[in-house]
Amino acid sequence: MGSYVLSYFPVRGRAEPIRLLLADQGISWKEDEVQIADWFSGKEELKKKQAVFGQLPKLQDQDFALYQSNSILRYLGRKHGLIGSNDQENALIDMSNDGVEDLRLKFSRLVFYEFETGKEKYLQDLPNHLTPFERILSRNSNGSKFLVGEKISYADYNLFDVLQCHLDLSSTCLSAFPLLSAYVERILSRPKLGEYLQSEGRKKRPITPKHK
């Protein structure tokens, strides 16, 4: 515990679900903030060469380094018991997390490449992309708990972050989704997570470099 170092840019981005998991579980970590300009100008050439796929985030766990955000989430999930109680639950958690990744990619494409021309159409299509998550929730205790099973999993932190990104895009985007709306509020009420969300570190980070 407390040995983690998270290397990423000064934005929420793909590192934020990792931060949410650590904060909610009361696990301390250190931020290794990499400036975006330095990363692309060559000033962080060594870190970039060390990155397996030339990308961040990176999680350093003592002498073990891991890259790729979803791999980091799964690693922390297994290490800290944020997984299912059997193989079927674990498969459903993996499936849900893959679905979150698909939605995150759509959101990123909008923000980075199509925001000026595609926002209206994106929001029109968004219910089609949110409906599967509403359905997944409905199949687990009628939507009163988490994505899968009785306890929170690493996929919940990922979904919560993506939903917050979309609420920033449109504060009413969950209006037609009562289970997802209640889910967000339920996770927001978790004390340690709430404390992190009010922290200066969190508040100073935009969602992406495109946000102010």
C-alpha positions as CSV (number, residue, x, y, z in Angstrom):
1,M,0.0,0.0,0.0
2,G,1.2,3.5,-0.7
3,S,3.9,2.4,-3.1
4,Y,2.1,3.4,-6.3
5,V,3.3,6.1,-8.7
6,L,0.9,7.2,-11.5
7,S,2.5,8.9,-14.5
8,Y,0.2,10.9,-16.7
9,F,-0.5,14.3,-18.1
10,P,-2.2,17.1,-16.0
11,V,-5.6,16.1,-17.2
12,R,-8.2,13.5,-16.1
13,G,-8.2,11.5,-19.3
14,R,-7.4,7.8,-19.1
15,A,-5.8,8.0,-15.7
16,E,-8.9,9.3,-13.9
17,P,-10.6,5.9,-13.4
18,I,-7.4,4.7,-11.9
19,R,-7.4,7.7,-9.5
20,L,-11.0,7.1,-8.6
21,L,-10.3,3.5,-7.7
22,L,-7.3,4.3,-5.6
23,A,-9.0,7.2,-3.8
24,D,-12.2,5.3,-3.1
25,Q,-10.2,2.4,-1.7
26,G,-8.2,4.6,0.5
27,I,-5.0,3.7,-1.3
28,S,-2.3,6.5,-1.4
29,W,-0.4,7.2,-4.6
30,K,2.0,9.8,-6.0
31,E,1.4,11.8,-9.1
32,D,4.2,11.9,-11.6
33,E,2.9,14.7,-13.8
34,V,4.2,14.8,-17.3
35,Q,3.7,18.0,-19.3
36,I,2.0,17.4,-22.7
37,A,4.4,19.8,-24.5
38,D,7.4,18.0,-23.0
39,W,6.1,14.6,-24.1
40,F,5.7,15.7,-27.7
41,S,8.8,17.9,-27.9
42,G,11.2,15.2,-26.9
43,K,12.0,16.5,-23.4
44,E,10.5,13.3,-22.0
45,E,12.2,11.1,-24.6
46,L,13.4,8.6,-22.0
47,K,10.0,8.1,-20.5
48,K,8.4,7.8,-23.9
49,K,11.0,5.2,-25.0
50,Q,10.4,3.2,-21.8
51,A,6.6,3.2,-22.4
52,V,5.8,-0.2,-23.9
53,F,3.4,1.3,-26.5
54,G,4.7,4.9,-26.4
55,Q,1.7,6.0,-24.3
56,L,0.7,6.9,-20.8
57,P,-0.6,6.3,-18.2
58,K,2.0,4.3,-16.4
59,L,1.6,2.7,-13.0
60,Q,4.7,2.0,-11.0
61,D,4.2,-0.6,-8.2
62,Q,7.6,-0.7,-6.5
63,D,9.8,-2.4,-9.1
64,F,6.9,-3.4,-11.4
65,A,5.8,-1.0,-14.2
66,L,2.5,-1.4,-16.1
67,Y,1.1,0.5,-19.0
68,Q,-2.3,0.8,-20.8
69,S,-5.1,2.2,-18.7
70,N,-7.5,-0.8,-18.8
71,S,-4.6,-3.2,-17.9
72,I,-3.8,-1.0,-14.9
73,L,-7.5,-1.1,-13.9
74,R,-7.7,-4.9,-14.1
75,Y,-4.4,-5.3,-12.2
76,L,-5.6,-3.1,-9.4
77,G,-8.9,-4.8,-9.5
78,R,-7.4,-8.2,-9.0
79,K,-4.9,-7.0,-6.4
80,H,-7.4,-5.2,-4.2
81,G,-10.4,-7.5,-4.6
82,L,-12.4,-5.3,-7.0
83,I,-13.5,-8.2,-9.2
84,G,-16.3,-10.7,-9.2
85,S,-17.0,-13.6,-6.9
86,N,-16.8,-16.2,-9.6
87,D,-15.7,-16.7,-13.2
88,Q,-19.0,-15.6,-14.7
89,E,-19.1,-12.4,-12.7
90,N,-15.5,-11.7,-13.8
91,A,-16.4,-12.3,-17.4
92,L,-19.4,-9.8,-17.1
93,I,-17.1,-7.2,-15.5
94,D,-14.7,-7.6,-18.4
95,M,-17.5,-7.3,-20.9
96,S,-18.9,-4.2,-19.2
97,N,-15.4,-2.6,-19.1
98,D,-15.0,-3.3,-22.8
99,G,-18.3,-1.6,-23.4
100,V,-17.1,1.4,-21.5
101,E,-13.9,1.5,-23.6
102,D,-16.1,1.6,-26.8
103,L,-18.0,4.6,-25.4
104,R,-14.8,6.3,-24.2
105,L,-13.4,6.1,-27.8
106,K,-16.6,7.6,-29.2
107,F,-16.4,10.5,-26.7
108,S,-12.7,11.0,-27.4
109,R,-13.3,11.1,-31.2
110,L,-16.0,13.7,-30.7
111,V,-13.9,15.9,-28.4
112,F,-10.7,15.8,-30.4
113,Y,-11.9,15.7,-34.0
114,E,-15.6,16.4,-34.4
115,F,-16.7,18.7,-31.6
116,E,-17.7,21.7,-33.6
117,T,-19.5,19.8,-36.3
118,G,-20.7,16.6,-34.6
119,K,-21.8,17.5,-31.0
120,E,-25.5,17.7,-31.8
121,K,-25.6,14.4,-33.7
122,Y,-23.5,12.7,-31.0
123,L,-25.9,13.7,-28.3
124,Q,-28.8,12.5,-30.5
125,D,-27.1,9.1,-30.8
126,L,-26.0,8.9,-27.2
127,P,-29.1,7.2,-25.8
128,N,-28.3,4.2,-28.1
129,H,-24.9,4.0,-26.4
130,L,-26.2,4.4,-22.9
131,T,-29.1,1.9,-23.1
132,P,-26.8,-1.2,-22.8
133,F,-25.5,0.1,-19.5
134,E,-29.0,0.8,-18.2
135,R,-29.9,-2.8,-19.2
136,I,-26.8,-4.2,-17.5
137,L,-27.7,-2.4,-14.3
138,S,-31.3,-3.6,-14.4
139,R,-30.2,-7.2,-14.4
140,N,-28.3,-6.9,-11.2
141,S,-30.6,-6.3,-8.1
142,N,-32.9,-4.2,-10.3
143,G,-30.2,-1.6,-10.7
144,S,-29.8,-0.9,-7.0
145,K,-26.1,-1.9,-6.7
146,F,-23.3,-2.0,-9.2
147,L,-22.6,-3.3,-12.7
148,V,-22.0,-6.8,-11.6
149,G,-22.5,-8.6,-8.3
150,E,-22.7,-7.3,-4.7
151,K,-19.6,-5.1,-4.7
152,I,-17.9,-2.4,-6.7
153,S,-15.5,-3.4,-9.4
154,Y,-12.8,-1.7,-11.4
155,A,-15.4,-1.4,-14.3
156,D,-17.6,0.7,-12.1
157,Y,-14.9,3.3,-11.7
158,N,-14.4,3.4,-15.5
159,L,-18.1,3.7,-16.2
160,F,-18.6,6.4,-13.5
161,D,-15.8,8.5,-15.1
162,V,-17.2,8.2,-18.6
163,L,-20.7,9.1,-17.4
164,Q,-19.2,12.2,-15.6
165,C,-17.5,13.2,-18.9
166,H,-20.8,13.0,-20.7
167,L,-22.6,14.9,-17.9
168,D,-20.1,17.7,-18.5
169,L,-21.0,17.6,-22.2
170,S,-24.8,17.6,-21.4
171,S,-26.1,17.9,-17.9
172,T,-29.4,16.2,-19.0
173,C,-27.9,13.3,-20.9
174,L,-29.0,10.8,-18.2
175,S,-32.5,12.2,-17.8
176,A,-34.1,9.2,-19.6
177,F,-32.0,6.7,-17.7
178,P,-33.2,6.4,-14.1
179,L,-30.9,3.6,-13.1
180,L,-27.8,5.2,-14.5
181,S,-28.8,8.5,-12.8
182,A,-29.2,6.8,-9.5
183,Y,-26.0,4.9,-10.0
184,V,-24.0,8.1,-10.5
185,E,-25.5,9.6,-7.3
186,R,-24.9,6.4,-5.4
187,I,-21.2,6.3,-6.3
188,L,-20.9,10.1,-5.6
189,S,-22.1,9.4,-2.1
190,R,-19.1,7.2,-1.3
191,P,-17.2,9.2,1.4
192,K,-13.6,8.6,0.3
193,L,-14.5,9.1,-3.4
194,G,-16.4,12.3,-2.5
195,E,-13.4,13.6,-0.7
196,Y,-11.2,13.0,-3.7
197,L,-13.7,14.7,-6.1
198,Q,-13.6,17.8,-4.0
199,S,-9.8,17.9,-3.8
200,E,-7.7,20.5,-5.5
201,G,-5.8,18.0,-7.5
202,R,-9.0,16.7,-9.1
203,K,-10.5,20.2,-9.6
204,K,-7.5,21.6,-11.4
205,R,-7.4,18.8,-14.0
206,P,-9.6,19.3,-17.1
207,I,-11.2,16.2,-18.6
208,T,-8.9,16.4,-21.7
209,P,-6.5,19.0,-23.1
210,K,-9.4,20.3,-25.1
211,H,-11.4,21.2,-22.0
212,K,-10.6,24.4,-20.0
